[in-house]
Amino acid sequence: MFTGGGTLGHILPIDPVTRALRAENPGVGIYFIGTTRGMEREYVEKSGLFTRAFYLDSQGFQRRMTLANAVTLYKHFRNYKQSKRILREIKPDIVVGMGGYVSGAVVRAALALKIRTAIHEQNSVYGLTNRVLRRRVDKVLLSYDIEKSEKCVLVGNPRESEIRARYRDRIGAVAEKTVLIVGGSRGAARINDLALGLREKFRERRIRTWLVTGRDYYRENAERLAGMSDEGFEIIPFVTDLPELMLKARLVVSRAGATTIAEITALEKVCLLIPSPYVTGNHQEKNALALASRGAAVMIRETELNGEGFFMAVTELLENEPVRKRILNNLAFLAKGDACAQFVNQLNEMIVT
């Protein structure tokens, strides 16, 4: 039983793991408990990954005392009871929490029912739910080496293994000056504004641009471009297969979510990372630094971002060959290992023992 939600980043690493588990045992039952909110439900239902999927009405706590937190607490206890009923029905050998608030109720229910439990942390700092759960679960699977203990195992992000295997024959340099700008699965207003403001400069430098605005921001940005030539500058609301578009880009400009970084690393793409300052524990900046400190990416904090600096960074990473070569060499060094196989091995060990 897998559980997680809130963003696609909690769901995408499950995909290669389920396929690997079924390759080993075609008859295995693989179940999922997620949230009724967000695009991840749409993804799960279209993917056909699971024997059966369940959805709970979950929401996160606000950082200040509000009435909404009372509602959140009520939903958490309701989800805990519903999770117990589901787990008693399914009787899974193991429950794996992938992060997000919904996973907290499910993993707690599994602990109460004496079911083996594991969590996977995709980021370089624990999210709130995983930070609370990590002391109680049987095993903690990590994408970054953020904690040393007997129960912690560094496996990496299975999404990276999947993308590298799928696109292995197509990984390589792109000669054309093309840039993909994406603000995460939900978009980023600041990045959208900067990119649109530099549209004419990009055209003058013959830079072809794809801007993935996020669904919530698409209409307003499409209206800003109404009546203008869209030659060389395309806006897209959302991309279901981001790696496919990444392959066409010479440079990727992105937030620093764990899944996006796994995809960038797997495809060995020169990237400019602009971590979101609005996430728990500032974890995106720590994710970005994990690459930038190794010379495998360039990071700019959103608070330091302006139009001129953004344009200079983009053109430098598109046109400066020595800089690009250094980044690509460092990325190639990082893009090793098989996180999916290690993840599956850990689950199998827990089920057997």
For each residue, the residues with C-beta under 8 A, 3 or more apart:
1: 30 31 32 33 87 90 92 94 95 96 106 110
2: 14 17 18 30 31 32 33 50 95 96 98
3: 32 33 34 95 96 97 98 102 103 106 107
4: 10 11 14 34 97 98 99 100 102 103
5: 10 11 34 35 37 38 40 41 58 100 101 102 103
6: 10 35 38 40 60 99 100 101 102
7: 10 11 38 40 100 184 185 186 257
8: 11 12 39 40 43 185 259
9: 12 122 185 257 258 259 260
10: 4 5 6 7 13 40 98 99 100 103 122
11: 4 5 7 8 14 15 34 40 43 44 98
12: 8 9 15 159 259
13: 10 16 17 98 120 122 157 158 159 259 262 343
14: 2 4 11 17 18 32 49 98 158
15: 11 12 18 19 47 49 158 159 162
16: 13 19 20 158 159 161 162 340
17: 2 13 14 20 21 158 340 343 344 347
18: 2 14 15 21 22 30 49 50
19: 15 16 22 23 49
20: 16 17 23 24 340 341 344
21: 17 18 24 25 28 30 344 347
22: 18 19 25 26 28 30
23: 19 20 26
24: 20 21 28 344 348
25: 21 22 28
26: 22 23
27:
28: 21 22 24 25
29: 51 52 90 92
30: 1 2 18 21 22 49 50 51
31: 1 2 50 51 52 53 54 90 92
32: 1 2 3 14 44 49 50 52 53 54
33: 1 2 3 53 54 55 56 83 86 102 106
34: 3 4 5 11 40 41 44 53 54 55 56 102
35: 5 6 38 40 41 55 56 57 58 100 101 102
36: 41 55 56 57 58
37: 5 41 57 58 59
38: 5 6 7 35 41
39: 8 42 43 185 215 238
40: 5 6 7 8 10 11 34 35 43 44
41: 5 34 35 36 37 38 44 45 55
42: 39 45 46
43: 8 11 39 40 46 47 240
44: 11 32 34 40 41 47 49 50 53
45: 41 42 53
46: 42 43
47: 15 43 44 50
48:
49: 14 15 18 19 30 32 44
50: 2 18 30 31 32 44 47 53
51: 29 30 31
52: 29 31 32 90
53: 31 32 33 34 44 45 50
54: 31 32 33 34 86
55: 33 34 35 36 41
56: 33 34 35 36 75 79 82 83 102 105 106
57: 35 36 37 75 78 79
58: 5 35 36 37 75 76 79 100 101 102 105
59: 37 68 71 72 75 101
60: 6 72 101 128
61: 69 72 101 128
62: 66 68 69 72
63:
64:
65: 69
66: 62 69
67: 70 71
68: 59 62 71 72
69: 61 62 65 66 72 73
70: 67 73 74
71: 59 67 68 74 75
72: 59 60 61 62 68 69 75 76 101
73: 69 70 76 77
74: 70 71 77 78
75: 56 57 58 59 71 72 78 79
76: 58 72 73 79 80 101 104 105
77: 73 74 80 81 105
78: 57 74 75 81 82
79: 56 57 58 75 76 82 83 102 105 106
80: 76 77 83 84 105 108 109
81: 77 78 84 85 109
82: 56 78 79 85 86 105
83: 33 56 79 80 86 87 105 106 108 109 110
84: 80 81 87 88 109 112 113
85: 81 82 88 89
86: 33 54 82 83 89 90
87: 1 83 84 90 91 92 95 106 109 110 113 115
88: 84 85 91 113
89: 85 86
90: 1 29 31 52 86 87
91: 87 88
92: 1 29 31 87 95 110 115
93: 115 116 351
94: 1 115 116 117 118 347 350 351
95: 1 2 3 87 92 106 107 110 115 116 117 118
96: 1 2 3 117 118 119 120 347
97: 3 4 103 104 106 107 117 118 119 120 129 130 133 137
98: 2 3 4 10 11 13 14 103 119 120 122
99: 4 6 10 103 119 120 121 122 127 129 130
100: 4 5 6 7 10 35 58 103 127 129
101: 5 6 35 58 59 60 61 72 76 104 105 128 129
102: 3 4 5 6 33 34 35 56 58 79 105 106
103: 3 4 5 10 97 98 99 100 106 107 119 129 133
104: 76 97 101 107 108 129 132 133
105: 56 58 76 77 79 80 82 83 101 102 108 109
106: 1 3 33 56 79 83 87 95 97 102 103 109 110
107: 3 95 97 103 104 110 111 117 119 133 137
108: 80 83 104 105 111 112 133
109: 80 81 83 84 87 105 106 112 113
110: 1 83 87 92 95 106 107 113 115 116 117
111: 107 108 114 115 117 136 137
112: 84 108 109
113: 84 87 88 109 110
114: 111
115: 87 92 93 94 95 110 111
116: 93 94 95 110 138 350 351
117: 94 95 96 97 107 110 111 133 136 137 138 139
118: 94 95 96 97 137 138 139 140 141 346 347 350
119: 96 97 98 99 103 107 130 133 134 137 139 140 141
120: 13 96 97 98 99 141 142 143 155 343
121: 99 126 127 130 134 140 141 142 143 144 146
122: 9 10 13 98 99 143 157 258 259 262
123: 126 127 143 144 258 283 284 286 287
124: 143 144 146 258 283 286 287 289 290
125: 146 280 281 282 283 286
126: 121 123 130 131 134 146 281
127: 99 100 121 123 130 131 280 281 283
128: 60 61 101 131 132 280
129: 97 99 100 101 103 104 132 133
130: 97 99 119 121 126 127 133 134 140
131: 126 127 128 134
132: 104 128 129 135
133: 97 103 104 107 108 117 119 129 130 136 137
134: 119 121 126 130 131 137 140 147
135: 132
136: 111 117 133
137: 97 107 111 117 118 119 133 134 140 151
138: 116 117 118 151 350
139: 117 118 119 151 153 346 350
140: 118 119 121 130 134 137 147 149 151 152 153
141: 118 119 120 121 153 155 343 346
142: 120 121 145 146 147 152 153 154 155
143: 120 121 122 123 124 154 155 156 157 258 262 339
144: 121 123 124 154 287 290
145: 142 148 154
146: 121 124 125 126 142
147: 134 140 142 152
148: 145 152
149: 140 152
150:
151: 137 138 139 140
152: 140 142 147 148 149
153: 139 140 141 142 342 346
154: 142 143 144 145
155: 120 141 142 143 158 339 342 343 346
156: 143 160 161 337 339 342 343
157: 13 122 143 160 161 258 259 261 262 339
158: 13 14 15 16 17 155 161 162 339 340 343
159: 12 13 15 16 162 163 259 262 263 266 339
160: 156 157 163 164 262 263 265 266 335 339
161: 16 156 157 158 164 165 266 337 338 339 340 341
162: 15 16 158 159 165 166 266 340
163: 159 160 166 167 243 262 263 266 267
164: 160 161 167 168 171 266 267 335
165: 161 162 168
166: 162 163 243
167: 163 164 170 171 243 247 266 267
168: 164 165 171
169:
170: 167 247
171: 164 167 168 247 267 268
172:
173: 250 328
174: 178 247 248 249 250
175: 250
176: 208 250
177: 205 206 207 208 250 318 319
178: 174 207 208 209 210 248 249 250 251
179: 202 207 208 209 210 249 250 251 252 253 314 318
180: 209 210 212 245 246 248 249 251 252 253 254
181: 191 195 209 210 211 212 253 254
182: 211 212 239 242 252 253 254 255 260
183: 186 187 188 189 191 192 212 213 214 254 255
184: 7 187 188 214 254 255 257 260 276
185: 7 8 9 39 214 238 257
186: 7 183 214 215 216
187: 183 184 192 212 213 214 215 216 217 218
188: 183 184 191 192 214 255 274 276
189: 183 192 193 217
190: 193 194 302 305
191: 181 183 188 194 195 253 255 274
192: 183 187 188 189 195 196 211 213 214 217 221
193: 189 190 196 197
194: 190 191 197 198 305 306 307 310
195: 181 191 192 198 199 209 211 253
196: 192 193 199 211 221 224 225
197: 193 194 307
198: 194 195 201 202 307 310 311 314
199: 195 196 202 203 209 225 233
200: 203 204
201: 198 204 205 311
202: 179 198 199 205 207 209 232 233 314
203: 199 200 206 207 231 232 233
204: 200 201
205: 177 201 202 315
206: 177 203 232
207: 177 178 179 202 203 232 314 315 318
208: 176 177 178 179 232 233
209: 178 179 180 181 195 199 202 232 233 234
210: 178 179 180 181 234 236 245 248 249
211: 181 182 192 195 196 221 233 234 235 236
212: 180 181 182 183 187 235 236 237 238 239 242 245
213: 183 187 192 217 218 221 235 236 237
214: 183 184 185 186 187 188 192 217 218 237 238
215: 39 186 187 218 237 238
216: 186 187
217: 187 189 192 213 214 220 221
218: 187 213 214 215 221 222 235 236 237 238
219: 222 223
220: 217 223 224
221: 192 196 211 213 217 218 224 225 235
222: 218 219 225 226 235
223: 219 220 226
224: 196 220 221
225: 196 199 221 222 228 230 233 235
226: 222 223
227:
228: 225
229:
230: 225 233 234 235
231: 203
232: 202 203 206 207 208 209
233: 199 202 203 208 209 211 225 230
234: 209 210 211 230
235: 211 212 213 218 221 222 225 230
236: 210 211 212 213 218 239
237: 212 213 214 215 218
238: 39 185 212 214 215 218
239: 182 212 236 242 244 245
240: 43
241: 244 245
242: 182 212 239 245 246 260 263
243: 163 166 167 246 247 263 266 267
244: 239 241 247 248
245: 180 210 212 239 241 242 248 249
246: 180 242 243 249 252 263 264 267 269
247: 167 170 171 174 243 244 267
248: 174 178 180 210 244 245
249: 174 178 179 180 210 245 246 252 269
250: 173 174 175 176 177 178 179 270 318
251: 178 179 180 269 270 271 272 314 317 318
252: 179 180 182 246 249 264 269 270 271 272
253: 179 180 181 182 191 195 271 272 274 314
254: 180 181 182 183 184 257 260 264 271 272 273 274
255: 182 183 184 188 191 260 273 274 275 276 284
256: 260 261 273 274 275 276 284 285 287 288 299
257: 7 9 184 185 254 260 261 276 284 287
258: 9 122 123 124 143 157 261 262 287
259: 8 9 12 13 122 157 159 262 263
260: 9 182 184 242 254 255 256 257 263 264
261: 157 256 257 258 264 265 273 287 288 290 291
262: 13 122 143 157 159 160 163 258 259 265 266
263: 159 160 163 242 243 246 259 260 266 267
264: 246 252 254 260 261 267 269 271 291 297 331
265: 160 261 262 268 291 296 331 334 335
266: 159 160 161 162 163 164 167 243 262 263 335
267: 163 164 167 171 243 246 247 263 264
268: 171 265 328 331 332 335
269: 246 249 251 252 264 331
270: 250 251 252 297 317 324 327 328 331
271: 251 252 253 254 264 291 297 298 317
272: 251 252 253 254 297 298 299 300 313 314 317
273: 254 255 256 261 287 288 291 292 297 298 299 300
274: 188 191 253 254 255 256 299 300 301 302 305
275: 255 256 279 282 284 285 287 288 299 301 302
276: 184 188 255 256 257 279 284 302
277: 282 284 285 301 302 303
278:
279: 275 276 282 283 284
280: 125 127 128 283
281: 125 126 127 286
282: 125 275 277 279 285 286
283: 123 124 125 127 279 280 286 287
284: 123 255 256 257 275 276 277 279 287 288
285: 256 275 277 282 288 289 299 301
286: 123 124 125 281 282 283 289 290
287: 123 124 144 256 257 258 261 273 275 283 284 290 291
288: 256 261 273 275 284 285 291 292 297 299
289: 124 285 286 292 293 299
290: 124 144 261 286 287 293 294
291: 261 264 265 271 273 287 288 294 296 297 299 334
292: 273 288 289 295 296 297 298 299
293: 289 290
294: 290 291 330 333 334
295: 292 326 327 330
296: 265 291 292 327 330 331 333 334
297: 264 270 271 272 273 288 291 292 327 331
298: 271 272 273 292 313 317 327
299: 256 272 273 274 275 285 288 289 291 292
300: 272 273 274 304 305 309 310 313
301: 274 275 277 285 304 305
302: 190 274 275 276 277 305
303: 277
304: 300 301 309
305: 190 194 274 300 301 302 309 310
306: 194 309 310
307: 194 197 198 310 311
308: 311 312
309: 300 304 305 306 312 313
310: 194 198 300 305 306 307 313 314
311: 198 201 307 308 314 315
312: 308 309 315 316
313: 272 298 300 309 310 316 317
314: 179 198 202 207 251 253 272 310 311 317 318
315: 205 207 311 312 318 319
316: 312 313 319 320 323
317: 251 270 271 272 298 313 314 320 323 324 327
318: 177 179 207 250 251 314 315
319: 177 315 316
320: 316 317 323 324
321: 324 325
322: 325 326
323: 316 317 320 326 327
324: 270 317 320 321 327 328
325: 321 322 328 329
326: 295 322 323 329 330
327: 270 295 296 297 298 317 323 324 330 331
328: 173 268 270 324 325 331 332
329: 325 326 332 333
330: 294 295 296 326 327 333 334
331: 264 265 268 269 270 296 297 327 328 334 335
332: 268 328 329 335
333: 294 296 329 330 336
334: 265 291 294 296 330 331
335: 160 164 265 266 268 331 332
336: 333
337: 156 161 342
338: 161 341 342
339: 143 155 156 157 158 159 160 161 342 343
340: 16 17 20 158 161 162 343 344
341: 20 161 338 344 345
342: 153 155 156 337 338 339 345 346
343: 13 17 120 141 155 156 158 339 340 346 347
344: 17 20 21 24 340 341 347 348
345: 341 342 348 349
346: 118 139 141 153 155 342 343 349 350
347: 17 21 94 96 118 343 344 350 351
348: 24 344 345 351 352
349: 345 346 352 353
350: 94 116 118 138 139 346 347 353
351: 93 94 116 347 348
352: 348 349
353: 349 350
